């Protein structure tokens, strides 16, 4: 995930990447948000009902879910925070897709910033799992990958908007040289 931060910075600064609001690739964003809602919804359900998580042969989701780090400030479960985050990013994509010029641009930038914050928080939580809690959660890692994907998918579009070059008409006039011509002999 740390390497993807560098990759996202490059995409952002270059303004590269596909349009997150037009064409077939644009539908990747809501699909990833929907997957994130499923994962975060399951985690929120497990945390709210104190039931055992189905984790499979990899990791120990229940140790992670029962740790003190499973709640933000001891109040909001991380699964619920994930639900809110994926809903907000999905809403930002919808506004970017359906909104008017300025609102659409703000929504694209908001989507990127939410995904960036989600990725940074996921890096923190992923660090805690093996080094502090002593267990890993496959569901949590899946959510981290999905949030990181949203950050990468939206970085170029946000960069194009925030680092936009002013139109040529607004730029000061420049002296231009006439092209050299050769005389016919």
HUFENMO-V861147 format. One record per residue. N is the residue number from 1. RES is the residue in three letters. BURIAL is # if it has 16 or more other ideal C-beta (glycine too) atoms within 10 Angstrom, else .. Layout:
BEGIN
n:N res:RES burial:BURIAL
n:N res:RES burial:BURIAL
END
This chain:
BEGIN
n:1 res:UNK burial:#
n:2 res:UNK burial:.
n:3 res:UNK burial:.
n:4 res:UNK burial:#
n:5 res:UNK burial:#
n:6 res:UNK burial:.
n:7 res:UNK burial:.
n:8 res:UNK burial:#
n:9 res:UNK burial:.
n:10 res:UNK burial:.
n:11 res:UNK burial:#
n:12 res:UNK burial:#
n:13 res:UNK burial:.
n:14 res:UNK burial:.
n:15 res:UNK burial:#
n:16 res:UNK burial:.
n:17 res:UNK burial:#
n:18 res:UNK burial:.
n:19 res:UNK burial:.
n:20 res:UNK burial:#
n:21 res:UNK burial:#
n:22 res:UNK burial:.
n:23 res:UNK burial:.
n:24 res:UNK burial:.
n:25 res:UNK burial:.
n:26 res:UNK burial:#
n:27 res:UNK burial:.
n:28 res:UNK burial:.
n:29 res:UNK burial:#
n:30 res:UNK burial:.
n:31 res:UNK burial:.
n:32 res:UNK burial:#
n:33 res:UNK burial:#
n:34 res:UNK burial:.
n:35 res:UNK burial:#
n:36 res:UNK burial:#
n:37 res:UNK burial:#
n:38 res:UNK burial:.
n:39 res:UNK burial:#
n:40 res:UNK burial:#
n:41 res:UNK burial:.
n:42 res:UNK burial:#
n:43 res:UNK burial:#
n:44 res:UNK burial:#
n:45 res:UNK burial:.
n:46 res:UNK burial:#
n:47 res:UNK burial:#
n:48 res:UNK burial:.
n:49 res:UNK burial:.
n:50 res:UNK burial:.
n:51 res:UNK burial:.
n:52 res:UNK burial:.
n:53 res:UNK burial:#
n:54 res:UNK burial:.
n:55 res:UNK burial:#
n:56 res:UNK burial:.
n:57 res:UNK burial:.
n:58 res:UNK burial:.
n:59 res:UNK burial:#
n:60 res:UNK burial:#
n:61 res:UNK burial:#
n:62 res:UNK burial:#
n:63 res:UNK burial:#
n:64 res:UNK burial:#
n:65 res:UNK burial:#
n:66 res:UNK burial:#
n:67 res:UNK burial:#
n:68 res:UNK burial:.
n:69 res:UNK burial:.
n:70 res:UNK burial:#
n:71 res:UNK burial:.
n:72 res:UNK burial:.
n:73 res:UNK burial:.
n:74 res:UNK burial:.
n:75 res:UNK burial:.
n:76 res:UNK burial:.
n:77 res:UNK burial:#
n:78 res:UNK burial:#
n:79 res:UNK burial:#
n:80 res:UNK burial:#
n:81 res:UNK burial:#
n:82 res:UNK burial:#
n:83 res:UNK burial:#
n:84 res:UNK burial:.
n:85 res:UNK burial:#
n:86 res:UNK burial:#
n:87 res:UNK burial:.
n:88 res:UNK burial:.
n:89 res:UNK burial:#
n:90 res:UNK burial:#
n:91 res:UNK burial:.
n:92 res:UNK burial:#
n:93 res:UNK burial:#
n:94 res:UNK burial:.
n:95 res:UNK burial:#
n:96 res:UNK burial:#
n:97 res:UNK burial:#
n:98 res:UNK burial:.
n:99 res:UNK burial:#
n:100 res:UNK burial:.
n:101 res:UNK burial:.
n:102 res:UNK burial:.
n:103 res:UNK burial:.
n:104 res:UNK burial:#
n:105 res:UNK burial:#
n:106 res:UNK burial:.
n:107 res:UNK burial:#
n:108 res:UNK burial:#
n:109 res:UNK burial:#
n:110 res:UNK burial:#
n:111 res:UNK burial:#
n:112 res:UNK burial:#
n:113 res:UNK burial:.
n:114 res:UNK burial:#
n:115 res:UNK burial:#
n:116 res:UNK burial:#
n:117 res:UNK burial:.
n:118 res:UNK burial:#
n:119 res:UNK burial:#
n:120 res:UNK burial:.
n:121 res:UNK burial:#
n:122 res:UNK burial:#
n:123 res:UNK burial:#
n:124 res:UNK burial:.
n:125 res:UNK burial:#
n:126 res:UNK burial:#
n:127 res:UNK burial:.
n:128 res:UNK burial:.
n:129 res:UNK burial:#
n:130 res:UNK burial:.
n:131 res:UNK burial:.
n:132 res:UNK burial:.
n:133 res:UNK burial:#
n:134 res:UNK burial:.
n:135 res:UNK burial:#
n:136 res:UNK burial:#
n:137 res:UNK burial:#
n:138 res:UNK burial:#
n:139 res:UNK burial:#
n:140 res:UNK burial:#
n:141 res:UNK burial:#
n:142 res:UNK burial:#
n:143 res:UNK burial:#
n:144 res:UNK burial:#
n:145 res:UNK burial:#
n:146 res:UNK burial:#
n:147 res:UNK burial:#
n:148 res:UNK burial:#
n:149 res:UNK burial:#
n:150 res:UNK burial:#
n:151 res:UNK burial:#
n:152 res:UNK burial:#
n:153 res:UNK burial:#
n:154 res:UNK burial:#
n:155 res:UNK burial:#
n:156 res:UNK burial:#
n:157 res:UNK burial:#
n:158 res:UNK burial:#
n:159 res:UNK burial:#
n:160 res:UNK burial:#
n:161 res:UNK burial:#
n:162 res:UNK burial:.
n:163 res:UNK burial:.
n:164 res:UNK burial:.
n:165 res:UNK burial:.
n:166 res:UNK burial:.
n:167 res:UNK burial:.
n:168 res:UNK burial:.
n:169 res:UNK burial:.
n:170 res:UNK burial:.
n:171 res:UNK burial:.
n:172 res:UNK burial:.
n:173 res:UNK burial:.
n:174 res:UNK burial:.
n:175 res:UNK burial:.
n:176 res:UNK burial:.
n:177 res:UNK burial:.
n:178 res:UNK burial:.
n:179 res:UNK burial:.
n:180 res:UNK burial:.
n:181 res:UNK burial:.
n:182 res:UNK burial:.
n:183 res:UNK burial:.
n:184 res:UNK burial:.
n:185 res:UNK burial:.
END
